[in-house]
């Protein structure tokens, strides 16, 4: 097994730091987090000042089926392509839809709990904490316009999957689930990511056209890149609008910013270890990880998937606001 492969799956600083951080998580000694709901409301209020209209909108009409044209009615919705093939007049029927349905999908595999800090909070987040607060913020925006929201957690398999609903009591239950994940992250060794099966599951279990918002680092080393891209394409094939927040610690995972001294890297999902001096593999590592990130971004563009670079070293506002402004301008 090559050193490069090891480094592509290892996301912790040193042996002592990793073990100490994991002990903290297992003992549930994480600091008290601010209320998800209150923080989300505060952030959303700041967004609304800068946005002239909601960045989220429902699918106003959706094609349902064809029916025979009745003489005397409007020709506006005649399908002329069908007429050219059959020499018969058919009219497109549409199903009216007013509200948006959104499924928020969060990767809860062990790599999402990198970096392993003694004190994890919104100002010093790991990837999971950042994703949870960002999801709560978007959920609050959607709830304000009475859109339906569902929630999915996955790691090796599906941990939680709720249908999208707009009721206030349902919204409260989703905030509760996010809060439980925040306080008790269920961090275990050998808890890997299976993003391929998770996305196929979501695609098959959302029965109406929806917006699917994914928070993940997209590290699934049991699968090839093509399988990951096929899973994303499955969502688009089923006519869902897809937004991918690619959640990373840019300093460590992309720029490989480590001091020039020996480190023991530990795979947070399998516990396997390798000792290496970062500068010996840095150039090769950066090339490989940037190639993966570029390919992911390119495929998302090809599939018309909204790709959002979510660096946890930035604030929620710095990551979410450009995304929301971009959506606002597209309307």
C-alpha positions in Angstrom: 0.0 0.0 0.0 1.5 3.3 -1.1 2.2 6.2 1.3 0.1 8.4 -0.9 -2.9 6.1 -0.4 -2.4 6.2 3.4 -2.2 10.0 3.4 -5.4 10.3 1.4 -7.3 8.5 4.1 -5.6 9.8 7.2 -7.0 12.9 8.9 -5.4 13.4 12.3 -2.3 15.2 13.5 -0.3 13.1 15.9 -0.9 9.9 17.9 -1.2 11.6 21.2 -3.4 14.4 20.0 -5.7 12.0 18.2 -6.1 9.6 21.2 -6.7 12.4 23.6 -9.3 14.0 21.3 -11.1 10.7 20.8 -11.2 10.1 24.6 -12.8 13.5 25.0 -15.5 12.6 22.5 -16.2 9.2 24.0 -16.5 10.6 27.5 -19.0 13.2 26.2 -17.0 16.0 27.7 -17.7 18.4 24.9 -18.4 22.0 25.9 -21.9 23.3 25.9 -23.0 24.5 22.4 -25.2 27.5 21.9 -28.7 26.7 20.9 -28.9 25.6 17.3 -32.2 27.2 16.8 -31.2 30.6 18.3 -27.9 30.7 16.4 -29.7 29.8 13.2 -32.2 32.6 13.7 -29.4 35.1 14.4 -27.5 34.1 11.3 -30.6 34.1 9.1 -31.6 37.6 10.3 -28.2 38.8 9.1 -28.7 37.2 5.7 -32.1 38.6 5.2 -30.7 42.2 5.5 -28.5 41.5 2.5 -31.0 39.5 0.4 -33.9 41.2 -1.5 -35.9 38.0 -1.9 -35.8 34.4 -0.7 -33.0 32.4 -2.3 -35.2 29.3 -2.3 -38.2 28.9 -4.4 -40.6 26.0 -5.1 -41.0 24.2 -8.4 -44.0 26.1 -9.8 -45.0 23.5 -12.3 -44.0 19.9 -12.9 -44.7 17.8 -16.0 -47.2 15.0 -15.1 -48.4 13.3 -18.3 -49.9 13.6 -21.8 -53.5 13.6 -22.7 -55.3 13.9 -26.1 -56.0 17.4 -27.3 -59.7 18.5 -27.2 -60.8 20.6 -30.2 -61.4 24.2 -29.3 -59.0 24.4 -26.3 -55.8 26.4 -26.2 -52.9 25.0 -28.3 -50.3 26.5 -25.9 -49.3 23.1 -24.3 -49.5 20.9 -27.4 -46.5 18.7 -27.6 -45.4 19.2 -31.2 -42.7 16.6 -31.1 -45.2 13.9 -30.3 -47.4 15.3 -33.1 -44.5 14.9 -35.5 -44.0 11.3 -34.6 -47.6 10.2 -34.3 -49.6 12.7 -36.3 -51.9 13.0 -33.3 -52.3 16.0 -31.0 -51.4 15.5 -27.3 -51.3 18.2 -24.6 -48.8 18.3 -21.8 -50.4 18.2 -18.3 -48.7 19.8 -15.4 -49.0 19.4 -11.7 -49.1 22.7 -9.8 -46.6 22.9 -7.0 -46.2 25.9 -4.7 -43.7 25.0 -1.9 -40.3 23.6 -2.0 -39.4 20.2 -0.6 -35.8 19.9 0.7 -33.8 16.9 2.0 -30.7 17.8 4.0 -28.2 14.9 3.9 -25.3 14.9 6.4 -22.3 12.6 6.3 -21.6 11.4 9.9 -18.6 9.1 9.2 -15.5 9.5 11.4 -13.6 11.6 8.9 -16.2 14.3 9.4 -15.1 14.6 13.0 -11.7 15.9 11.9 -9.9 17.9 13.3 -10.1 16.3 16.7 -10.0 19.2 19.1 -10.2 19.2 22.9 -12.7 22.0 22.7 -15.0 21.9 19.7 -17.5 24.7 19.2 -18.9 26.9 16.5 -15.8 29.1 16.6 -13.5 26.1 16.5 -15.5 23.5 14.6 -14.7 20.1 13.1 -16.4 19.3 9.8 -19.4 17.7 11.4 -20.1 20.6 13.7 -19.8 23.1 10.8 -22.2 21.0 8.8 -24.7 20.8 11.6 -24.8 24.6 12.2 -25.0 25.3 8.4 -27.8 22.8 8.0 -29.7 24.3 10.9 -29.3 27.8 9.4 -30.6 26.7 6.0 -33.4 24.7 7.7 -34.5 27.9 9.5 -34.6 29.8 6.2 -36.8 27.1 4.6 -39.1 26.9 7.6 -39.7 30.7 7.6 -41.3 30.3 4.1 -43.1 27.2 5.2 -41.2 24.8 3.0 -41.0 21.1 3.7 -37.7 19.8 5.1 -36.4 16.3 5.7 -33.2 15.1 7.3 -30.8 12.2 6.5 -27.7 11.1 8.4 -25.4 8.4 7.0 -22.0 6.7 7.7 -21.6 3.0 6.9 -25.4 2.9 6.5 -28.4 5.2 6.9 -28.6 6.4 10.5 -31.7 8.6 10.1 -34.1 9.4 7.3 -37.2 11.5 7.7 -39.7 12.5 5.1 -39.9 16.2 4.2 -42.7 18.0 6.1 -43.5 21.6 6.8 -45.2 21.3 10.2 -43.7 23.3 13.1 -43.6 20.2 15.3 -41.6 18.4 12.5 -39.1 21.3 12.3 -38.6 21.1 16.1 -37.9 17.3 15.8 -35.3 17.9 13.2 -33.6 20.5 15.3 -33.6 18.0 18.2 -31.9 15.4 15.9 -29.3 17.8 14.9 -28.7 18.8 18.5 -28.3 15.2 19.5 -25.7 14.6 16.9 -23.9 17.8 18.0 -23.7 16.8 21.7 -23.3 13.0 21.2 -21.5 12.5 17.9 -21.3 8.7 18.3 -17.7 8.7 17.3 -16.4 5.1 16.9 -13.4 3.5 15.2 -14.1 1.7 11.9 -17.2 3.9 11.2 -16.6 4.6 7.5 -18.4 6.5 4.9 -20.6 4.8 2.4 -21.7 7.9 0.4 -22.5 5.9 -2.7 -25.2 3.7 -1.2 -26.5 6.7 0.9 -27.1 8.9 -2.2 -28.7 6.0 -4.1 -30.9 5.4 -1.1 -31.9 9.1 -1.0 -32.6 9.2 -4.7 -34.9 6.2 -4.5 -36.7 7.2 -1.3 -37.7 10.8 -2.1 -40.8 10.3 -4.2 -41.4 13.9 -5.3 -39.1 16.4 -6.9 -37.0 18.0 -4.2 -33.9 20.0 -3.5 -31.2 17.7 -2.0 -28.5 19.5 0.0 -25.5 17.3 0.9 -22.9 18.0 3.5 -19.9 15.7 3.1 -16.1 15.6 2.6 -16.9 13.1 -0.2 -14.2 10.7 1.2 -15.5 7.2 0.4 -12.4 5.0 0.0 -14.4 1.8 -0.5 -15.6 3.2 -3.8 -14.1 4.5 -7.0 -14.6 8.1 -8.1 -16.9 6.9 -10.9 -19.3 5.2 -8.4 -19.5 8.4 -6.4 -20.2 10.5 -9.5 -22.8 7.9 -10.6 -24.6 8.3 -7.3 -24.7 12.1 -7.7 -26.0 11.6 -11.2 -28.7 9.3 -9.9 -30.2 12.2 -7.9 -30.2 14.4 -11.0 -31.7 11.6 -13.2 -34.6 11.5 -10.7 -35.1 15.2 -11.3 -33.9 16.5 -8.0 -32.1 19.8 -7.6 -28.8 19.0 -5.9 -26.5 21.2 -3.9 -23.2 19.7 -2.6 -21.4 21.4 0.3 -17.9 20.0 0.0 -16.8 20.3 3.6 -13.1 20.3 4.3 -10.4 21.7 6.5 -8.5 23.5 3.8 -5.4 24.1 5.8 -4.8 20.5 6.7 -6.7 18.4 4.1 -6.0 20.4 1.0 -2.9 22.5 1.7 -1.3 19.8 3.9 0.0 22.5 6.2 2.0 20.6 8.8 5.3 21.4 10.4 8.4 19.8 9.1 8.7 17.1 11.7 7.8 13.4 12.0 4.0 12.7 12.5 2.0 9.6 13.1 -1.1 9.8 11.0 -4.1 7.8 12.1 -7.0 6.8 9.9 -10.0 8.0 11.9 -12.2 5.3 10.3 -10.0 2.2 10.6 -7.5 3.1 13.2 -4.6 2.2 10.9 -1.4 4.2 11.3 1.6 5.4 9.3 4.6 7.5 10.3 5.9 10.0 7.9 7.5 13.4 7.5 4.9 15.6 5.8 7.4 17.4 3.5 8.5 14.1 2.0 5.1 13.5 0.4 3.6 17.0 0.4 3.9 17.7 -3.4 2.5 14.4 -4.5 -0.3 14.6 -1.9 -1.4 18.1 -2.9 -1.4 17.1 -6.5 -3.6 14.0 -5.8 -6.1 15.8 -3.5 -6.4 18.7 -5.9 -7.0 16.4 -8.8 -9.8 14.8 -6.9 -11.3 18.1 -5.8 -11.1 19.5 -9.4 -12.7 16.4 -10.9 -15.5 16.5 -8.3 -16.2 20.2 -9.1 -16.0 19.5 -12.9 -18.5 16.6 -12.6 -20.9 18.7 -10.6 -20.8 21.3 -13.3 -21.5 18.7 -15.9 -24.4 17.3 -14.0 -25.8 20.8 -13.1 -25.1 20.3 -9.4 -24.5 23.4 -7.4 -21.0 22.9 -5.9 -20.2 24.9 -2.7 -16.6 24.9 -1.3 -17.2 24.8 2.5 -13.9 25.5 4.3 -14.5 25.1 8.1 -11.8 27.7 8.8 -14.3 30.3 7.4 -17.4 31.5 9.3 -20.9 30.3 8.4 -21.6 33.7 6.8 -18.5 33.5 4.6 -19.6 30.1 3.2 -23.3 30.5 3.1 -23.7 34.1 2.0 -22.1 33.8 -1.5 -24.2 30.6 -2.1 -27.4 32.4 -1.2 -26.6 35.5 -3.2 -25.8 33.4 -6.2 -29.2 31.7 -5.9 -30.9 35.0 -5.4 -29.4 36.3 -8.7 -30.5 33.2 -10.6 -34.1 33.7 -9.9 
